[in-house]
Amino acid sequence: MNPLNIILTVLLFLSGALTVILVLMHSGKGTGVSDMIASSLYNSGTGSGVLEKNLNRLTVITATVFIVSILVMALTFPTGTLG
């Protein structure tokens, strides 16, 4: 495996983990069970400011890095080899 593929593999795992963490950090917008639980802990105006916008930007950036690294890996990984 060449150094590019090693770097892309590490980048893939890091961006995937960060994307999952950032998605889970978003506040619930629905009226389901999670909203019933969260409404007792937080008021309805929480997360409507700069922090929510920055969280959205970071989520989009990490998801984009994840998708781009998958596409580049699909083009550069050797096919038909094991190890």
Secondary structure by P-SEA (a helix, b strand, c coil): ccaaaaaaaaaaaaaaaaaaaaaaacccccccaaaaaaaacccccccccaaaaaaaaaaaaaaaaaaaaaaaaaacccccccc
